[in-house]
Each structure stands twice: as structure tokens, then as C-alpha cells.
């Protein structure tokens, strides 16, 4: 199945149903289908052909959703780009995938023009709200257009290039076919028991894999998506969830940390909320307990995924009380296992790299054969490639998986390996800790000393000594932080994920100067 088929079918079956709520705007399936068809025909008229790449440089808005479906209807490949992206990085992504088209906002045209000039490949620029003569205005692009030309696309065609949110260097573009997207959506929706009755609220950027799939899966299931730009004003988001009777809420650990500290949230404040999902790093057990207190009837799904395969594991909600640190087992139609440094499969209790096999695995990184060769390697069968995640895991005796950390995150101190995540879970057990990150800093005796960088709740009087004493009572000696630093905020990506590599690099550089 191709993505546009789901939209067209739901527009036929439930034309007047709301598919998208964005601010004060409400869009029906019929409207999304019609507007995306008009834009697709306009793209074709302007020279976009089958297989061409078109970048969507927009925030979470109705026009972004229309653009995504228009691009695939035109037979092209879309790539959503975070609107905070700067000129040099945008130019890199345009040039790297030889993008022929760019859809953006009037307010982002200065950045876009600065990126287009050095790239030299972009032929079509459409801007929302623009009246500039050198670009096509959005209103003109979706005006009456010639009939959409059938390009004969099939589900094995490339649908999108989704860029990794790497902590350093320029991003890599993971290539996903329509088949990849359908397999991922079907698998996740099956474990979440999604249906056309679900109303999802997402504050995650459409440029972020996790956020993008909220839109794609909503259209696949025939549901409704409430699209917000951020979690900057959490009280307003909670009000919106109550007003729209939201049933599903995808979040990140940073969002969970804010939620559990909101004193206004009382049990049953979100009576319609059927489930919460979490991916990236697992939630600290203390936050899971608080979320269950706030939403006692809401199922909490802990998952693990990465850009290159969408999702790999899920933990059934009833297992949270038994193994709160686990990210579960393989999602349906996916196989996962752990290998050591010699590529041998390992059993329970042994830490190694997670390998993912299945139809959700990307086709590779666009125009990056070296990185593709590192990530995709021969699988059990001669015709397939499997994904080496770069993440360290362990498995328990019952086959449940536990995220340990990125390969590069593991701290080697006193000759032993320490997982920052394990220390951070202990730190988050302190109610006064809002955010915490643990890194290794150069030490002439230990090799690397454990350092905790912490953001405290307003009004907290916790000291470094309090932190170390708390950890000493709960961790092995070698895992107790030797250094504690308090800050007003921690470095984050544009999607709200904590950037450990930035902090690590800062301390390594400081050590080199001393």
C-alpha cells in the first residue's frame, strides 16, 4: 500500500470526519485529500517528476500535512526539515539529496534562499503566505490545477528521506519506502490497538521520526490528530487534551519530567486518555510511578526505536510494574537480538549491540555508502540486510530487553564499564531533580570520573553532598558520581531530547585545556 491510498480511501468513507486539528483550524479527510491532490498536480506542472526529492521546511501546521501527501501523490519523495534548521545545514541537506523542490513559510525564506543558492539543485520553491515574485505562493499552488498525472508508483518506491537527529556532524538521510512505512505503522498500531476512534495529540515536530509517524499512522487508521508546535505551555496542552477528548499522547522523557512536576494534575484529570507512549530513552521508574498515579486508567507503553527502523521493541503495559526499566520485546513482524564485539549472539545478562531484522528496516542512507555499510549488514538469509543499531542492550532470562546506552556513551572508570542511564535513574528518584545527565570526564587516575549534571526544581536546596550520599546508598561505589554540577538547563536537540554528546565534548575539551 502507498500512503496516498489510505488518505483517498478514508476521504471516500468518512469525508467529513476531522483528520487534523491545528490551532483553530480543523481539516476533514475530504479537504486534506482534495488540497493535497491540487498541490500534487501543481508540483507536477512545475516539473516535479517521479522520484524527485522535495523538502518540507515547515513547522507543525496544516500546510505541512498537505505537502507530505501531495509530494507522494506526485510520485516524489518527501523529507521534513525542522524549521529551526540554519542555512548551512539546510544547504547541506538540499545538496546531499539533490532536492528539486522546497516548500516553506514566508518567514523562513531568508534562510531558504541562503541555502538554495549554494545547493544549485532546487527548481521549485513554494512559500506559505508569500507574495514574492521569485517564489510560488501557497494560495496559487493549491488553486485550480490541471488533473493529477498518474505516475504509476508502487509500494516499493521510496516515500521519504527522514534525517537522523545526530548529536554531532551533518545528518544522515534514512531512506524509507511506502512498504517500510506501512509495515512500521501496522506493527505499532497493532500493539496500541489503534482504531478510527482514536484522537492523538502530538507536540513532537513533524521533522522528527516519532512526530511524523503520528500523522502517518493517524491517516492509516482513519483517526484524528491534534497537532501542536511544542510543550512550552504545558497547561494549555492539558486543556487542549481535555477539550478534544484525546485518547493517545506520545511523549519523550523530557516531557514526562514536566508532567510529573505539574501540581495541578490530579488523578483522572484526563479521563479519555487511553494510552501514553514513550520512545528514545526509557522513562525513569519514578516518573512511570507518578504518571500511573495521575492517569490510573491510562496504559503506558514503553518502546524503543530509532530513525532507521521506526520501532523495534515494546513493553506490554502490564509488565511495567514487574520490569519498569525494560523496553520490552520485539514488536510484531520484527526480530531483535544482541551481539558481542565478534558478532556472536549472546544470551541473558550480557551487554552487546542490538540488531534489528524486519520490514521496517530502512533501505540505507541516501548517498552515504560508508555509513550504510556500517549500519546494514548481511542477515541470516543471503537476500537480506539487518540493522546494527549502535545501541547497547542486555536481555533478561525471560527475553525482555533493556537499553544500556549508546556505544559511545558508556563510561569506562577504574577499568569497569558504567551505564550513565543506570545512574540517572537513581538521580531521578529524587523529587527535587528535574533533569539529570551523567557523563565521564577525563581523570588521570580513574581514566574517566563519573560526573552528574543536574537541573533542580525551583526552590530546591539539594547540595552536591546530598546527591552523592543518595547515590552511594543505591549504587556500587564505582558508579557514584565523583563530581556534581548544577545548571539552569541541559543541552537538548530541537525535538527535546537531551544531547549527551554536547556535554561530553564540553568536558573533554575542558580537560584538554587544563
C-alpha positions as CSV (number, residue, x, y, z in Angstrom):
1,X,0.0,0.0,0.0
2,X,1.1,3.5,-0.8
3,X,0.5,6.4,1.7
4,X,-1.9,8.3,-0.5
5,X,-4.2,5.2,-0.8
6,X,-5.1,5.4,2.9
7,X,-6.0,9.1,2.6
8,X,-8.0,8.6,-0.5
9,X,-9.9,5.6,1.0
10,X,-10.8,7.5,4.2
11,X,-11.8,10.5,2.3
12,X,-14.3,8.3,0.4
13,X,-15.5,6.5,3.5
14,X,-15.6,9.3,6.1
15,X,-15.3,12.5,4.0
16,X,-16.5,14.9,6.7
17,X,-14.6,13.5,9.6
18,X,-11.8,15.7,11.1
19,X,-8.4,14.3,10.4
20,X,-6.4,17.3,11.6
21,X,-6.7,20.0,14.3
22,X,-4.0,22.6,14.2
23,X,-4.6,25.7,16.4
24,X,-8.1,27.0,15.4
25,X,-8.1,25.1,12.1
26,X,-9.9,21.8,11.6
27,X,-9.4,19.8,8.4
28,X,-11.6,17.0,7.2
29,X,-10.4,13.9,5.3
30,X,-12.1,15.2,2.1
31,X,-10.4,18.5,2.4
32,X,-6.9,17.0,3.1
33,X,-7.4,14.7,0.1
34,X,-8.5,17.5,-2.2
35,X,-5.9,20.1,-1.2
36,X,-3.1,17.6,-1.4
37,X,-4.2,16.5,-4.9
38,X,-4.3,20.1,-6.1
39,X,-0.8,20.7,-4.7
40,X,0.5,17.4,-6.2
41,X,-0.8,18.5,-9.7
42,X,0.8,21.9,-9.2
43,X,4.1,20.2,-8.3
44,X,3.9,18.1,-11.5
45,X,3.1,21.2,-13.6
46,X,6.2,22.9,-12.2
47,X,8.4,20.0,-13.2
48,X,8.5,17.6,-10.2
49,X,8.8,14.1,-11.5
50,X,8.6,10.6,-10.1
51,X,11.5,10.0,-7.7
52,X,12.4,13.7,-7.3
53,X,13.1,14.9,-3.7
54,X,11.1,17.7,-2.2
55,X,11.9,19.1,1.2
56,X,9.2,20.3,3.6
57,X,10.7,23.2,5.6
58,X,7.6,24.0,7.8
59,X,6.5,23.8,11.4
60,X,3.6,21.7,12.7
61,X,0.9,23.1,10.5
62,X,-1.9,22.1,8.2
63,X,0.3,23.0,5.1
64,X,2.9,20.6,6.2
65,X,0.4,17.7,6.3
66,X,-0.9,18.7,2.9
67,X,2.6,18.9,1.5
68,X,3.6,15.5,2.6
69,X,0.7,13.8,1.0
70,X,0.9,16.0,-2.1
71,X,4.5,15.0,-2.7
72,X,3.9,11.3,-2.6
73,X,0.8,11.7,-4.8
74,X,3.1,13.4,-7.3
75,X,5.3,10.3,-7.2
76,X,8.1,12.2,-5.5
77,X,10.0,11.7,-2.2
78,X,9.4,14.0,0.8
79,X,11.8,15.0,3.6
80,X,10.6,17.0,6.6
81,X,13.1,19.5,7.9
82,X,13.0,21.2,11.3
83,X,12.1,24.9,10.8
84,X,14.9,25.9,13.2
85,X,17.5,24.5,10.9
86,X,20.1,27.0,9.9
87,X,21.3,28.0,6.4
88,X,24.4,25.8,6.2
89,X,22.7,22.7,7.4
90,X,19.7,23.2,5.1
91,X,22.1,23.8,2.2
92,X,23.8,20.5,3.0
93,X,20.6,18.6,3.0
94,X,19.3,20.2,-0.2
95,X,22.5,19.4,-1.9
96,X,23.0,16.0,-0.5
97,X,19.8,14.6,-1.8
98,X,19.7,16.9,-4.9
99,X,16.4,18.2,-3.9
100,X,14.4,19.7,-6.8
101,X,11.7,21.3,-4.6
102,X,11.3,23.2,-1.3
103,X,8.1,24.1,0.5
104,X,8.4,26.6,3.3
105,X,7.0,29.6,5.2
106,X,7.4,33.3,4.1
107,X,9.2,33.9,7.4
108,X,11.8,31.2,6.6
109,X,12.5,32.5,3.0
110,X,15.7,34.3,4.1
111,X,17.2,31.0,5.4
112,X,15.8,29.1,2.5
113,X,17.2,31.5,-0.1
114,X,20.6,31.4,1.6
115,X,20.6,27.6,1.4
116,X,19.2,27.3,-2.2
117,X,21.9,29.4,-3.8
118,X,24.9,27.2,-2.9
119,X,22.9,24.0,-3.4
120,X,22.0,24.8,-7.0
121,X,19.6,21.9,-7.5
122,X,16.3,23.4,-6.3
123,X,14.0,24.4,-9.2
124,X,10.6,24.8,-7.4
125,X,10.0,26.9,-4.3
126,X,6.6,27.3,-2.7
127,X,6.1,29.5,0.3
128,X,3.1,29.8,2.6
129,X,2.0,33.4,2.9
130,X,4.4,34.7,0.3
131,X,3.7,37.4,-2.3
132,X,7.3,37.5,-3.5
133,X,7.7,37.3,-7.3
134,X,10.6,34.8,-7.2
135,X,8.6,32.0,-5.4
136,X,5.2,30.4,-5.9
137,X,2.7,31.4,-3.3
138,X,0.8,28.6,-1.4
139,X,-2.5,30.0,-2.5
140,X,-1.5,29.9,-6.2
141,X,-0.1,26.4,-5.8
142,X,-3.4,25.0,-4.5
143,X,-5.6,26.9,-6.8
144,X,-7.4,25.1,-9.6
145,X,-4.8,23.0,-11.2
146,X,-4.7,20.5,-14.1
147,X,-5.6,16.9,-13.4
148,X,-3.1,14.9,-11.4
149,X,-1.0,12.7,-13.7
150,X,-0.7,9.0,-12.8
151,X,2.9,8.3,-12.3
152,X,2.4,4.5,-11.8
153,X,4.1,4.4,-8.4
154,X,4.1,1.2,-6.4
155,X,4.7,0.4,-2.7
156,X,8.3,-0.5,-3.2
157,X,9.1,3.1,-4.3
158,X,10.9,5.5,-2.0
159,X,8.5,7.6,0.0
160,X,10.6,9.6,2.3
161,X,14.1,10.5,3.5
162,X,14.0,11.1,7.2
163,X,17.1,12.7,8.7
164,X,18.8,11.4,11.8
165,X,19.0,13.9,14.7
166,X,22.6,13.0,15.2
167,X,24.4,14.7,18.1
168,X,27.3,15.8,16.0
169,X,28.2,16.3,12.4
170,X,25.8,16.7,9.5
171,X,22.6,14.5,9.5
172,X,22.2,11.3,7.5
173,X,19.1,10.7,5.5
174,X,17.5,7.3,6.1
175,X,15.6,6.1,3.1
176,X,12.1,4.6,3.7
177,X,9.8,3.1,1.1
178,X,6.0,3.1,1.3
179,X,6.3,-0.6,2.3
180,X,8.6,0.4,5.2
181,X,6.2,3.0,6.5
182,X,3.2,0.7,6.2
183,X,5.0,-2.2,8.0
184,X,6.0,0.2,10.8
185,X,2.6,1.8,11.2
186,X,0.8,-1.5,11.1
187,X,3.1,-3.0,13.8
188,X,2.8,-0.1,16.2
189,X,-0.9,0.3,15.7
190,X,-1.5,-3.3,16.4
191,X,0.2,-3.2,19.8
192,X,-1.5,0.2,20.7
193,X,-4.9,-1.3,19.5
194,X,-5.5,1.9,17.4
195,X,-8.7,2.5,15.6
196,X,-10.6,5.2,13.8
197,X,-11.9,6.3,17.2
198,X,-8.5,7.4,18.4
199,X,-7.7,11.1,18.8
200,X,-3.9,11.7,19.1
201,X,-2.2,14.8,20.4
202,X,1.3,15.4,19.3
203,X,3.7,18.2,20.3
204,X,6.6,16.4,18.5
205,X,7.9,18.1,15.3
206,X,6.9,16.5,12.0
207,X,10.6,16.7,11.2
208,X,11.2,14.1,13.9
209,X,10.5,10.4,13.1
210,X,8.4,10.0,16.2
211,X,6.3,13.0,15.4
212,X,6.0,12.4,11.7
213,X,4.5,8.9,12.3
214,X,1.8,10.4,14.4
215,X,0.4,12.0,11.2
216,X,1.1,9.0,9.0
217,X,-0.5,6.5,11.4
218,X,-3.5,8.7,12.1
219,X,-4.3,8.7,8.4
220,X,-3.6,5.0,8.1
221,X,-6.1,4.3,11.0
222,X,-8.7,6.9,10.0
223,X,-8.3,8.8,13.3
224,X,-7.8,12.4,14.3
225,X,-4.5,14.2,15.0
226,X,-4.3,17.3,17.2
227,X,-1.1,19.0,16.1
228,X,0.7,21.4,18.5
229,X,4.0,23.0,18.0
230,X,5.6,22.4,21.4
231,X,5.2,21.6,25.0
232,X,6.3,25.1,26.0
233,X,2.9,25.8,27.7
234,X,2.0,22.5,29.3
235,X,-1.2,23.8,31.0
236,X,-2.6,24.8,27.6
237,X,-1.7,21.4,26.2
238,X,-3.5,19.7,29.0
239,X,-6.6,21.9,28.4
240,X,-6.5,21.0,24.7
241,X,-6.3,17.3,25.6
242,X,-9.4,17.7,27.7
243,X,-11.3,19.8,25.2
244,X,-10.6,17.4,22.3
245,X,-11.0,14.2,24.4
246,X,-7.6,13.0,23.4
247,X,-7.1,9.2,23.6
248,X,-3.4,8.9,22.8
249,X,-0.3,11.0,23.8
250,X,3.2,10.3,22.5
251,X,5.9,11.8,24.7
252,X,9.6,11.9,25.4
253,X,11.3,11.6,28.8
254,X,11.8,15.4,28.9
255,X,8.0,15.9,28.5
256,X,7.3,13.3,31.2
257,X,9.6,15.2,33.6
258,X,7.5,18.3,33.2
259,X,4.2,16.4,33.5
260,X,5.1,14.7,36.8
261,X,6.0,18.0,38.3
262,X,2.7,19.8,37.5
263,X,0.9,20.1,40.8
264,X,-2.3,20.9,39.1
265,X,-2.5,17.4,37.5
266,X,-4.7,15.2,39.7
267,X,-5.9,11.6,39.2
268,X,-8.4,11.3,36.4
269,X,-7.7,14.8,35.0
270,X,-7.5,13.1,31.6
271,X,-10.4,10.6,31.7
272,X,-10.4,10.0,27.9
273,X,-6.6,9.3,27.7
274,X,-6.4,5.6,26.7
275,X,-2.6,5.4,26.3
276,X,0.7,7.1,26.6
277,X,3.7,6.1,24.5
278,X,7.4,6.8,25.2
279,X,10.4,6.1,23.0
280,X,14.1,7.2,22.8
281,X,15.4,6.6,26.4
282,X,13.2,4.7,28.8
283,X,11.3,6.6,31.4
284,X,12.8,6.7,34.9
285,X,10.8,4.4,37.2
286,X,10.0,7.3,39.4
287,X,8.3,9.1,36.5
288,X,6.4,6.0,35.5
289,X,5.0,5.7,39.0
290,X,3.9,9.3,39.0
291,X,2.3,9.0,35.6
292,X,0.3,6.0,36.7
293,X,-0.8,7.9,39.8
294,X,-2.0,10.8,37.6
295,X,-3.6,8.6,34.9
296,X,-4.6,5.4,36.7
297,X,-6.6,4.0,33.8
298,X,-4.2,5.0,31.1
299,X,-1.9,2.4,29.6
300,X,1.7,3.4,29.4
301,X,3.7,1.8,26.5
302,X,7.5,1.9,26.8
303,X,9.1,1.4,23.4
304,X,12.5,1.5,21.8
305,X,13.1,2.7,18.3
306,X,15.4,4.6,16.1
307,X,15.1,6.6,12.8
308,X,16.4,3.7,10.8
309,X,13.6,1.4,11.6
310,X,10.9,3.4,13.4
311,X,10.2,0.9,16.2
312,X,12.0,-2.3,17.4
313,X,10.6,-3.2,20.8
314,X,7.5,-2.6,23.0
315,X,6.7,-3.4,26.6
316,X,3.1,-4.6,27.4
317,X,1.7,-2.1,29.9
318,X,1.0,-4.9,32.5
319,X,4.8,-5.5,32.6
320,X,5.6,-2.0,33.8
321,X,5.2,-2.9,37.4
322,X,7.3,-6.0,37.0
323,X,10.2,-4.6,34.9
324,X,9.9,-0.8,34.7
325,X,13.4,-0.4,33.2
326,X,12.7,-2.7,30.2
327,X,11.7,-1.6,26.7
328,X,10.1,-5.0,26.1
329,X,10.3,-7.5,23.3
330,X,10.3,-7.2,19.5
331,X,7.3,-5.5,18.0
332,X,5.1,-7.7,15.7
333,X,6.8,-8.8,12.4
334,X,10.3,-7.8,13.8
335,X,13.1,-9.9,15.2
336,X,15.8,-8.4,17.5
337,X,18.9,-10.0,19.2
338,X,22.1,-8.9,20.8
339,X,25.6,-9.5,19.5
340,X,29.1,-9.1,21.1
341,X,32.1,-7.4,19.5
342,X,32.8,-10.5,17.4
343,X,29.2,-10.5,16.1
344,X,28.2,-13.6,18.1
345,X,24.7,-13.7,19.5
346,X,24.7,-13.5,23.3
347,X,22.3,-14.7,26.0
348,X,20.8,-13.2,29.1
349,X,22.7,-10.7,31.2
350,X,25.4,-10.0,28.6
351,X,25.7,-6.5,27.2
352,X,26.1,-6.1,23.5
353,X,24.8,-4.3,20.4
354,X,21.1,-4.7,19.4
355,X,20.4,-5.9,15.9
356,X,17.0,-5.4,14.2
357,X,15.6,-7.6,11.4
358,X,12.3,-7.0,9.6
359,X,10.3,-5.0,7.0
360,X,10.7,-1.7,8.9
361,X,14.4,-1.5,8.4
362,X,15.5,1.3,6.1
363,X,16.9,0.9,2.6
364,X,20.1,2.7,3.6
365,X,21.4,6.3,4.0
366,X,21.0,8.5,0.9
367,X,24.3,8.9,-0.9
368,X,26.3,7.6,2.0
369,X,27.5,4.1,1.2
370,X,30.1,4.1,4.0
371,X,27.5,4.8,6.8
372,X,25.1,2.4,5.1
373,X,27.6,-0.4,5.2
374,X,28.2,0.1,8.9
375,X,24.5,0.1,9.7
376,X,23.2,-2.5,7.3
377,X,25.0,-5.8,7.2
378,X,24.2,-9.3,5.9
379,X,21.4,-11.1,7.8
380,X,20.5,-14.7,8.4
381,X,19.4,-15.1,4.8
382,X,21.5,-14.2,1.8
383,X,18.9,-11.9,0.3
384,X,18.5,-9.6,3.3
385,X,20.3,-6.9,5.4
386,X,19.8,-6.3,9.1
387,X,20.2,-3.1,11.1
388,X,23.0,-2.8,13.6
389,X,21.6,-0.1,15.9
390,X,24.7,1.2,17.6
391,X,22.9,0.9,20.9
392,X,23.9,-1.4,23.8
393,X,21.3,-3.7,25.4
394,X,21.0,-6.6,27.7
395,X,18.3,-9.2,27.9
396,X,16.8,-10.9,31.0
397,X,16.1,-14.6,31.4
398,X,12.5,-14.1,30.1
399,X,13.7,-12.4,26.9
400,X,12.9,-8.8,27.8
401,X,15.3,-6.2,26.6
402,X,16.9,-3.3,28.5
403,X,18.5,-0.3,26.9
404,X,22.0,0.3,28.4
405,X,23.2,3.2,26.3
406,X,24.8,4.3,23.0
407,X,28.1,2.6,22.4
408,X,29.9,5.9,22.7
409,X,28.1,6.8,25.9
410,X,29.4,4.0,28.1
411,X,31.9,5.3,30.7
412,X,35.0,3.3,31.5
413,X,36.1,4.1,35.0
414,X,38.6,2.1,37.1
415,X,38.7,-0.4,34.2
416,X,34.9,-1.1,34.6
417,X,32.1,-0.1,32.3
418,X,29.3,2.1,33.7
419,X,26.0,2.9,32.1
420,X,25.0,6.5,32.5
421,X,21.4,5.5,32.3
422,X,21.6,3.4,35.4
423,X,23.0,6.3,37.5
424,X,20.4,8.7,36.0
425,X,17.5,6.5,37.1
426,X,18.8,6.8,40.7
427,X,19.1,10.5,40.4
428,X,15.6,10.9,39.1
429,X,14.3,9.1,42.2
430,X,14.9,12.4,44.0
431,X,11.8,14.5,43.6
432,X,13.9,17.7,43.6
433,X,15.7,16.6,40.4
434,X,14.1,17.9,37.3
435,X,16.6,16.8,34.7
436,X,19.9,14.8,35.0
437,X,22.7,13.8,32.8
438,X,25.7,11.6,33.6
439,X,29.0,11.7,31.7
440,X,32.6,10.7,32.1
441,X,35.2,13.4,32.4
442,X,38.9,12.9,32.0
443,X,40.7,11.8,35.2
444,X,44.4,10.9,35.4
445,X,43.8,8.1,37.9
446,X,40.3,6.7,37.1
447,X,40.5,7.1,33.4
448,X,37.1,8.7,33.5
449,X,35.4,10.2,36.5
450,X,31.6,10.0,36.8
451,X,30.0,13.5,36.7
452,X,26.4,14.3,37.3
453,X,25.0,17.5,35.7
454,X,21.6,18.3,37.3
455,X,18.8,20.8,36.9
456,X,16.9,21.2,40.2
457,X,13.3,22.0,40.8
458,X,12.7,25.7,41.7
459,X,13.3,26.3,45.3
460,X,15.3,23.2,45.9
461,X,18.2,23.3,48.3
462,X,19.8,20.0,47.4
463,X,23.6,20.1,47.6
464,X,26.3,18.1,45.8
465,X,26.8,16.2,49.0
466,X,23.1,15.3,49.2
467,X,23.3,13.9,45.6
468,X,26.4,11.8,46.3
469,X,25.0,10.4,49.5
470,X,21.8,9.4,47.8
471,X,23.7,7.6,45.1
472,X,26.1,5.9,47.5
473,X,23.1,4.3,49.3
474,X,21.8,2.8,46.0
475,X,24.8,2.2,43.6
476,X,28.1,0.4,43.6
477,X,31.0,2.6,44.6
478,X,32.4,2.9,41.1
479,X,29.0,4.2,39.8
480,X,28.6,7.0,42.4
481,X,29.3,10.5,40.9
482,X,32.6,11.9,41.9
483,X,31.6,15.3,40.6
484,X,28.2,17.1,40.7
485,X,27.4,20.3,38.8
486,X,24.1,22.2,38.9
487,X,22.8,24.1,35.9
488,X,19.8,26.1,34.8
489,X,19.3,23.8,31.8
490,X,20.8,21.0,29.9
491,X,21.6,20.9,26.1
492,X,18.8,19.5,24.0
493,X,18.0,18.7,20.4
494,X,15.3,20.6,18.6
495,X,13.0,17.7,19.4
496,X,13.6,17.9,23.2
497,X,16.0,15.0,23.5
498,X,18.9,15.6,25.8
499,X,22.2,15.9,24.0
500,X,24.7,13.9,26.0
501,X,27.4,14.2,23.3
502,X,27.4,18.0,23.6
503,X,28.0,17.8,27.3
504,X,30.6,15.1,26.9
505,X,32.5,17.1,24.3
506,X,32.5,20.2,26.6
507,X,34.1,18.4,29.4
508,X,36.6,16.6,27.2
509,X,37.7,19.9,25.7
510,X,37.9,21.5,29.2
511,X,40.1,18.6,30.3
512,X,42.4,19.0,27.3
513,X,42.9,22.7,28.1
514,X,43.7,22.1,31.8
